[in-house]
Amino acid sequence: MWVCVATSCVLVIFFALINVAVALRGQAHEHGQAQDRGHEFREKKYTYDDQVAGGELKKLQEEYAKYTSFSQEPPWWEHGLEMQEVDSKANADVPDHDIANYKGPTVYKYEEYKKPSDPTFLPYTDVVDNTESIAAFEDVLHLMPKEGLLVDIGGGRYDSATKWVESKTSMNMMVADPFNRPVEHNKEVQASVAKHGGADMVTSMSVLNVIPDLPSQIWHVWLVHHILKPGQLAIFKFYAGLWPIRGTRVQTVSAPLVDPTAANSQAQNNAFADAYVPVIAKVFGEANIFADSNLNTIFARKASD
């Protein structure tokens, strides 16, 4: 059932948070260079666990409950922060991976940094990034319905993953992203979802890991749940960072956080999939999710009506 915000005040807060969430994703994979320029960042212990222990999720649940009685469907991204104007011509034919030459996910290697003879050497393993572009969908392709609508929230500017998925399945894949897709494009995606009665699968690839605060995270998860048909599967993937802070939950955030949508703002939570279980379970229900940190993935099924 489609729902909407009861008051314009709540609308502004909701869509502002959604826009912040997706805006931060756009610069996620500048992490390697950013970590090398450590003086530009401040590091702090990822406060996610502290907020959970402090009852923050209970407060979020109370706020989230306000969204259970909406009767109309507003545009997903039309209130709060303004969307960037994106030229539609920039999207169709500029792939971030050449589909014909795709050989697998990006691999970050460490052998070039230090040698075993170096007294500070540690045998860091290569990081295989299965959370971006075609690679994000390659290892979950077998889980997709035989046909229907797949919506990727925060999927970025390029269409290479869309073309690849559609070449491998009978799915119709659409990407919605307020900061990397034209306004009219996002409205068309929403209209298609409404016409279809919801999406048969929704994906969130490397989005939550670049959202530094719980409130924005839960609104992103709510939108994924909101779009998905009852009984269907959502897939969340998370980039966990590079060694030595990979998976440590030491959050790297560029200043100033007061304006997280600024062009120079970046965030990386450096956390494995299990860190995001509480917030996704809060929306989907604990019995309906499964975390696999080996795949950097959480699978969540929307309860049937």
Secondary structure, DSSP 8 states (H G I E B T S, - for coil): -----SSHHHHHHHHHHHHHHHHHHTTGGGHHHHHHTGGGEEEEE-THHHHHHTTHHHHHHHHHGGGGS--S---TTSSSS------GGGTTT--SS-GGG--S-EEE--TTT--TTSTT------EEE-SSHHHHHHTTGGGS-SEEEEEEET--S--HHHHHHHHHSEEEEEEE-TTTS-HHHHHHHHHHHHHHTSEEEEEEES-GGG--SHHHHHHHHHHHHHHEEEEEEEEEE-----TTTTTS-EEEEES-TTSTTSTT--EE----GGGGHHHHHHHH-GGGEEEETTTTEEEEE----
